[in-house]
Amino acid sequence: MTDNTYDVIVIGGGAVGEVLAERVVKRGLSAAIVEAELLGGECSYWACMPSKALLRSGEALRAAKNVKGAASAVTGELDAQGVFERRDSFTKNWDDSSQLEWADSVGITVVKGRARIDGPKRVVVRTKDGGAEGADGGGQELTLEARHAVAACVGSLPRIPDIPGLREVRPWTSREATSAHEAPRRLAVIGAGPVGSELAQAWNDLGSQVTLLVSGDRMLPSLEPFAGEYVQKAHAKAGIDVRTNITVQSVTRLAGTGGGEGDEGPLSIQTDQGEIVVDQVLAATGRAPSTGELGLETVGLESGKWLDVDDSCRVIGVEGGWLYSAGDTNHRALFTHQGKYQARIAGDAIAARAKGEHAAPVAWSPYAATADHGAVPAVVFTDPEVATVGLTEQAAIDQGITVGVAEYDIGNVAGASLYVDGYSGHAKLVVDQERLVPVGFTAVGPGVGDVLHAATIAIVGEVPLDRLWHAVPAYPTVSEVWLRLLETYGM
């Protein structure tokens, strides 16, 4: 590459960066992605895809065991090696060759290396040894210039809590927990949010004796209370030792090799409820900014912080308005699907502004990620699943909304009773009573992730309840819960 100038430079080649780069290229601009590791990023190799691959086999096995007629056909146990092989097929054994081929096919230049911003519209890349696509040689510094925009899409980092001794024992984070090829005999999971809840189940299915350490009184504390209660009950039934209201005081590695992985001894976790001895510990306690080495100080921003953006994902406080950020880096909604949504919005805004158009981030326009504010969907892929979009009842109350709610046991729906014998689940609809539109939805139960998008459409579209009444669910499906919720509300 002799000309290192592009219309748009994207720092970070995860799913979000890929979408943003492709978006601007489709709109006639040139784009380069700078990626320090594997093109495809965290979601493809160490998060969404491998974690769900680890979870799916156990879920499928339980589903078969819970349907009379199919249960008798289940004669074996989970094949852990087969699960790992299936997981590896989704990560392509942590090889991004196919992603590099895709980028080339759509006209995106990929530079492999670590990037930092070095003033307005300038990015310096320390290329990897062995060379970088589009660069001569390896391990050199390469300076890229952007005509219109630089987009920081560098994701986030696992947050390891400040527990004495924890860092020293080299705990698993979500990365190690989604890429390991052997189940530790005893695993402690610190944190019971979505990541901790999912991975506790995955490794329990794979044969580990799992202890889940919950600092509060329930799992999934940011969701409706019943969601965590259902999942906690299921985890306990599956043999996971769920410890609530527990404080981890310290972690140390014991001498010797008895029970530990490899030549390392087991771990002693001291808590206010006594000692727990395990072979591995997973820290699943949230995410932290990954901007510490991004060079933000060269453009007047503070390194190591989340980036504040407007609704077009343009970073606030940067002269000239050339810096954008989509995905975890802006801390608006830490989900891959929402980051990709932001990437589409930012890409369209960048392309329009490059053509001299105003592209104001007016709510619900092509240039505003409005859904980030109250219509973010998410699924926790535990068994039972949890599906949620919009506001919880308490969040709606906190926003000053006059709230009405409807709740219904999904197991009473005909489609649910056919789906699995003894279906257990619950759904809740949160309504703005002044406007009579839904503002929140939460469901827990087998397969509820597949009924979530109807709720997302209803909330994004601000569909009045009297119009929703005419959206007839097919019989007999689990989606009939929508009819029952409306009836419960008083329709």
C-alpha positions in Angstrom: 0.0 0.0 0.0 1.6 3.3 -1.1 -1.3 5.6 -0.3 -2.2 5.3 3.4 -5.2 7.7 3.2 -8.7 6.4 3.5 -12.1 8.1 3.8 -12.8 6.2 7.0 -10.4 4.4 9.4 -12.0 1.9 11.8 -10.0 1.0 14.9 -11.2 -2.5 16.0 -12.2 -5.3 13.6 -14.8 -7.0 15.7 -18.4 -7.4 14.5 -19.2 -3.7 15.1 -16.1 -2.4 13.3 -16.8 -4.8 10.4 -20.4 -3.6 10.0 -19.4 0.1 10.1 -16.6 -0.4 7.5 -18.9 -2.3 5.2 -21.6 0.3 5.6 -19.4 3.2 4.5 -17.9 1.2 1.6 -21.4 0.4 0.4 -22.1 4.1 0.3 -19.1 4.9 -1.8 -16.3 5.6 0.7 -13.0 3.8 1.2 -12.3 2.2 4.5 -9.5 0.5 6.4 -9.9 -1.6 9.5 -7.1 -1.9 12.0 -7.3 -5.0 14.1 -4.8 -6.1 16.8 -6.0 -9.7 17.0 -8.5 -11.7 15.0 -10.8 -10.1 12.5 -14.3 -10.8 13.8 -13.3 -9.8 17.3 -14.6 -10.8 20.7 -18.1 -12.0 19.7 -16.8 -14.4 17.1 -14.0 -16.0 19.0 -14.4 -15.4 22.8 -18.0 -14.4 23.6 -21.3 -14.7 21.8 -20.7 -17.5 19.4 -18.5 -19.9 21.4 -20.5 -19.4 24.6 -23.8 -20.2 22.9 -22.2 -23.2 21.2 -21.1 -24.5 24.6 -24.6 -24.0 26.0 -26.6 -25.5 23.1 -25.8 -29.1 23.5 -26.9 -29.3 27.1 -30.0 -27.4 26.4 -30.9 -29.8 23.5 -30.3 -32.8 25.7 -32.6 -31.5 28.4 -35.2 -30.6 25.9 -35.3 -34.1 24.6 -35.5 -35.6 28.1 -38.5 -33.3 28.9 -40.7 -34.6 26.0 -42.4 -37.9 26.5 -41.6 -40.2 23.6 -38.3 -38.5 22.9 -37.0 -39.0 26.5 -36.7 -42.8 26.1 -34.5 -42.3 23.0 -31.9 -40.4 25.2 -29.6 -43.2 26.2 -26.3 -41.4 26.8 -24.8 -38.4 28.4 -23.4 -35.2 27.1 -20.2 -35.7 25.0 -18.0 -32.9 26.2 -15.3 -33.5 23.5 -18.0 -33.3 20.9 -19.3 -30.0 22.4 -15.7 -28.6 22.3 -15.3 -29.7 18.7 -18.6 -28.1 17.7 -17.6 -24.9 19.5 -14.3 -24.9 17.7 -16.1 -25.2 14.3 -17.8 -21.9 15.0 -14.6 -20.1 15.9 -12.8 -21.9 13.0 -10.2 -22.9 15.5 -9.5 -19.2 16.1 -8.5 -18.6 12.5 -9.7 -15.5 10.8 -8.7 -16.4 7.3 -12.3 -16.5 6.1 -13.0 -13.1 7.6 -10.0 -11.6 5.9 -11.3 -13.0 2.6 -14.7 -11.5 3.3 -13.1 -8.1 3.9 -11.2 -8.2 0.7 -14.3 -9.3 -1.2 -16.2 -6.2 -0.1 -13.4 -3.8 -0.6 -12.2 -3.2 3.0 -8.5 -2.9 3.6 -7.4 -4.7 6.8 -4.2 -3.7 8.7 -3.2 -6.1 11.4 -1.6 -4.3 14.3 -2.2 -2.1 17.4 -3.5 1.3 16.6 -3.4 4.6 18.5 -4.8 8.0 17.5 -2.1 10.6 16.9 -4.0 13.8 16.5 -6.9 14.7 14.2 -7.7 12.1 11.7 -4.4 10.4 12.1 -3.8 6.8 13.3 -0.5 5.2 13.9 -0.3 1.4 13.7 2.4 -0.8 15.2 2.0 -3.7 12.7 2.4 -7.2 13.8 5.6 -9.2 13.2 5.2 -11.1 10.0 3.6 -8.2 8.2 0.2 -6.7 7.9 -2.2 -6.8 5.0 -1.5 -3.7 3.0 1.9 -3.0 4.6 5.4 -4.0 3.7 7.3 -5.9 6.3 6.3 -6.5 9.9 6.7 -4.9 13.3 6.9 -1.4 11.9 5.0 1.8 12.4 2.5 2.8 9.8 0.7 6.1 9.7 -2.8 6.2 8.3 -4.8 9.4 7.5 -8.6 9.7 7.3 -10.3 12.1 5.0 -13.6 12.1 6.9 -13.7 10.0 10.0 -12.0 7.7 12.5 -14.3 5.3 14.3 -13.2 3.7 17.6 -14.8 0.3 17.9 -12.4 -1.3 20.3 -15.0 -3.1 22.5 -14.3 -3.5 26.2 -12.3 -5.6 28.6 -13.3 -8.1 31.3 -13.4 -6.4 34.7 -11.5 -8.3 37.4 -12.7 -7.2 40.8 -10.2 -5.9 43.4 -10.3 -9.0 45.5 -6.9 -9.7 47.3 -5.0 -12.4 45.5 -7.5 -12.8 42.6 -5.3 -11.3 39.8 -2.3 -13.3 41.1 -4.0 -16.6 40.5 -4.7 -15.7 36.9 -8.5 -16.3 36.9 -10.5 -17.2 33.9 -12.3 -14.3 32.3 -15.0 -14.8 29.6 -12.2 -15.4 27.1 -10.7 -18.4 28.8 -14.1 -19.7 29.8 -15.3 -19.8 26.2 -12.1 -21.2 24.7 -11.0 -23.9 27.2 -10.8 -27.5 26.0 -11.0 -29.2 29.4 -13.5 -28.9 32.2 -12.0 -28.1 35.6 -13.1 -30.5 38.2 -14.3 -27.7 40.5 -15.1 -24.2 39.2 -16.2 -21.1 41.1 -17.9 -18.3 39.2 -17.8 -14.9 40.7 -20.8 -12.9 39.4 -24.3 -13.8 38.5 -25.1 -11.4 35.6 -25.7 -12.8 32.1 -22.1 -14.0 31.5 -21.7 -15.7 34.9 -25.2 -17.3 34.8 -24.6 -18.7 31.3 -21.1 -19.9 31.8 -21.9 -21.5 35.2 -24.5 -23.6 33.3 -22.2 -24.4 30.4 -19.4 -25.8 32.6 -21.8 -27.6 34.9 -23.2 -29.3 31.7 -19.6 -30.1 30.7 -18.9 -31.9 34.0 -17.5 -29.3 36.3 -18.7 -29.0 39.9 -19.8 -25.4 39.8 -20.2 -22.9 42.7 -21.8 -19.7 41.7 -21.0 -16.8 44.0 -23.7 -14.1 44.0 -23.0 -10.9 45.9 -26.7 -10.0 46.2 -29.8 -11.9 47.1 -30.6 -13.1 43.5 -29.1 -13.8 40.1 -29.5 -11.4 37.2 -30.1 -8.4 39.5 -30.6 -5.8 36.7 -33.6 -7.7 35.3 -37.2 -8.2 36.7 -36.9 -10.2 39.9 -38.8 -13.2 38.7 -36.2 -13.8 35.9 -33.3 -14.4 38.3 -35.6 -16.5 40.6 -36.5 -18.9 37.7 -32.9 -19.2 36.6 -31.6 -19.7 40.1 -34.1 -22.4 40.8 -33.1 -24.2 37.5 -29.4 -23.9 38.3 -29.8 -25.4 41.7 -31.9 -28.2 40.3 -29.1 -28.9 37.8 -26.6 -29.3 40.6 -25.0 -25.8 40.7 -24.2 -24.6 44.2 -25.7 -21.1 44.1 -24.4 -19.0 47.1 -26.3 -15.7 47.5 -25.4 -12.7 49.7 -21.8 -13.9 49.7 -18.6 -11.7 49.9 -15.4 -13.0 48.5 -12.6 -11.8 50.8 -9.4 -13.3 49.2 -8.2 -15.9 46.7 -4.9 -17.9 47.1 -3.3 -20.8 45.4 -2.6 -23.8 47.6 0.7 -25.7 47.4 0.9 -29.0 45.6 -0.9 -30.6 42.7 -3.8 -32.4 44.3 -6.9 -31.6 42.5 -5.5 -28.7 40.6 -5.1 -28.2 36.8 -1.7 -29.2 35.4 1.1 -28.8 37.9 -0.7 -26.0 39.8 -2.4 -26.5 43.1 -6.1 -25.8 43.8 -7.4 -22.4 44.8 -8.7 -21.4 48.3 -11.4 -18.8 48.1 -12.1 -17.2 51.5 -15.6 -15.8 51.9 -17.8 -14.5 54.7 -19.5 -17.9 54.5 -16.4 -19.9 54.8 -13.7 -21.4 52.6 -14.4 -22.8 49.1 -11.7 -24.9 47.4 -11.8 -25.1 43.6 -9.5 -25.8 40.7 -10.4 -22.7 38.7 -12.2 -19.4 39.3 -14.0 -17.4 36.7 -14.4 -13.6 37.2 -17.7 -12.6 35.5 -18.2 -9.2 37.1 -18.8 -6.8 34.2 -16.7 -4.9 31.6 -14.2 -2.1 31.7 -13.1 0.5 29.1 -10.4 -0.6 26.6 -9.3 2.9 25.6 -6.2 3.1 27.7 -3.8 2.9 24.8 -6.0 4.5 22.2 -4.2 7.8 22.2 -7.3 9.8 23.2 -5.1 12.3 25.0 -3.8 13.6 21.6 -7.3 14.9 20.8 -8.2 16.3 24.2 -9.9 13.3 25.7 -9.1 11.2 28.8 -7.5 7.8 28.1 -9.0 4.8 29.8 -12.5 6.1 29.8 -15.7 5.2 28.0 -16.4 7.6 25.0 -19.4 9.9 25.2 -21.2 10.1 21.9 -24.3 11.7 20.5 -27.1 9.7 18.9 -25.2 9.5 15.6 -22.3 8.0 17.6 -20.1 11.0 17.0 -17.8 11.5 20.0 -18.6 14.6 22.0 -15.9 17.1 22.7 -13.6 16.5 19.7 -13.0 19.6 17.5 -14.1 19.0 13.9 -16.5 16.2 14.7 -14.4 13.5 12.9 -14.2 10.9 15.7 -17.0 8.3 16.1 -17.5 5.3 18.4 -19.8 2.4 18.2 -20.2 -0.7 20.4 -19.1 -1.3 23.9 -16.5 1.6 23.7 -19.3 4.2 24.1 -21.0 2.3 26.9 -24.5 2.9 25.7 -25.6 -0.8 25.4 -23.0 -3.5 25.7 -24.5 -6.1 23.3 -23.1 -7.1 20.0 -26.5 -6.6 18.2 -26.9 -3.1 19.6 -23.3 -2.2 18.7 -23.9 -3.4 15.1 -27.1 -1.2 15.1 -24.9 1.7 16.2 -22.4 0.9 13.5 -25.1 1.1 10.8 -26.3 4.4 12.2 -22.8 5.8 12.4 -21.8 4.5 9.0 -24.8 6.2 7.4 -24.1 9.5 9.3 -20.4 9.5 8.2 -21.3 8.8 4.6 -24.0 11.5 4.5 -21.8 14.1 6.1 -18.9 13.2 3.8 -21.3 14.2 0.9 -22.0 17.5 2.7 -25.4 16.5 4.0 -26.4 17.7 7.5 -27.5 14.3 8.8 -28.9 15.5 12.1 -29.4 12.8 14.7 -33.2 13.4 14.9 -35.0 10.6 16.9 -35.8 7.5 14.9 -34.0 8.9 11.8 -31.4 7.0 9.8 -28.8 9.0 11.7 -29.8 8.4 15.3 -29.4 5.3 17.5 -32.6 6.1 19.3 -33.4 2.5 20.3 -30.4 2.7 22.7 -32.5 4.8 25.1 -35.4 2.5 25.8 -35.7 -0.4 23.3 -32.6 -2.6 23.8 -33.4 -6.3 23.4 -31.4 -9.0 25.1 -31.5 -12.7 25.7 -29.8 -14.6 28.5 -29.1 -18.0 27.0 -29.6 -20.0 30.2 -32.0 -22.8 30.5 -34.7 -21.4 31.0 -33.9 -18.5 28.7 -34.6 -14.9 29.7 -35.7 -12.5 27.0 -36.1 -8.8 27.7 -36.6 -5.5 25.9 -37.2 -2.0 27.1 -37.8 -1.0 30.7 -38.4 -3.1 33.8 -41.3 -2.0 35.9 -39.0 -0.3 38.4 -37.0 1.5 35.7 -40.2 2.8 34.2 -41.4 4.1 37.6 -38.0 5.7 38.1 -38.4 7.6 34.8 -41.7 9.0 36.0 -43.9 6.9 33.8 -47.4 6.0 35.0 -47.0 2.3 35.0 -49.5 -0.6 34.5 -48.4 -4.2 34.3 -49.7 -7.5 33.1 -48.2 -10.9 34.0 -48.9 -14.4 32.9 -47.6 -17.9 33.5 -46.4 -19.1 30.0 -47.0 -22.7 30.9 -50.7 -22.1 30.6 -50.4 -21.3 26.9 -51.3 -24.2 24.7 -48.2 -23.8 22.5 -45.9 -23.9 25.6 -47.5 -27.1 26.9 -46.7 -28.7 23.5 -43.2 -27.3 23.4 -42.1 -29.2 26.5 -43.8 -31.3 29.1 -44.3 -29.3 32.3 -43.3 -26.0 30.7 -42.4 -23.5 33.4 -42.1 -19.8 32.6 -43.5 -16.3 33.1 -44.0 -13.2 31.1 -44.5 -9.5 32.1 -45.6 -6.6 30.0 -45.0 -3.0 31.3 -47.3 -0.4 29.9 -47.3 3.4 29.9 -50.8 4.0 31.1 -51.0 7.5 29.8 -50.2 6.6 26.3 -51.4 3.0 26.5 -48.3 1.7 24.7 -45.9 -1.0 25.9 -42.5 0.2 27.2 -41.1 -3.1 28.6 -41.3 -6.8 28.2 -39.6 -9.7 30.1 -40.1 -13.4 29.6 -38.5 -16.4 31.1 -38.9 -20.0 29.9 -37.6 -22.5 27.3 -37.2 -20.8 23.9 -38.6 -17.4 24.9 -35.8 -15.7 22.9 -37.7 -16.5 19.8 -40.8 -14.5 20.9 -38.8 -11.4 21.8 -38.7 -9.6 18.5 -42.5 -9.1 18.5 -42.0 -7.2 21.8 -39.2 -5.2 20.3 -41.3 -4.2 17.3 -44.2 -3.2 19.6 -42.0 -1.1 21.8 -39.9 0.6 19.0 -43.1 1.2 17.0 -45.0 2.5 20.1 -47.9 0.3 19.0 -51.0 1.2 21.0 -52.6 -1.7 23.0 -55.8 -1.4 21.1 -53.9 -2.0 17.8 -51.9 -4.9 19.3 -55.2 -6.5 20.1 -55.5 -7.1 16.4 -52.1 -8.8 16.1 -53.5 -12.4 16.3 -50.9 -15.0 17.4 -50.9 -18.3 15.6 -52.3 -21.2 17.5 -50.9 -23.2 19.1 -47.6 -21.3 19.6 -45.8 -19.9 22.6 -46.5 -16.4 21.1 -50.1 -16.8 22.3 -48.7 -15.4 25.5 -49.2 -12.0 23.9 -53.0 -12.5 23.8 -53.0 -13.6 27.4 -51.0 -10.6 28.5 -53.4 -8.2 26.8 -56.4 -10.0 28.2 -54.8 -9.9 31.7 -54.3 -6.1 31.2 -57.9 -5.7 30.5 -58.4 -5.8 26.8 
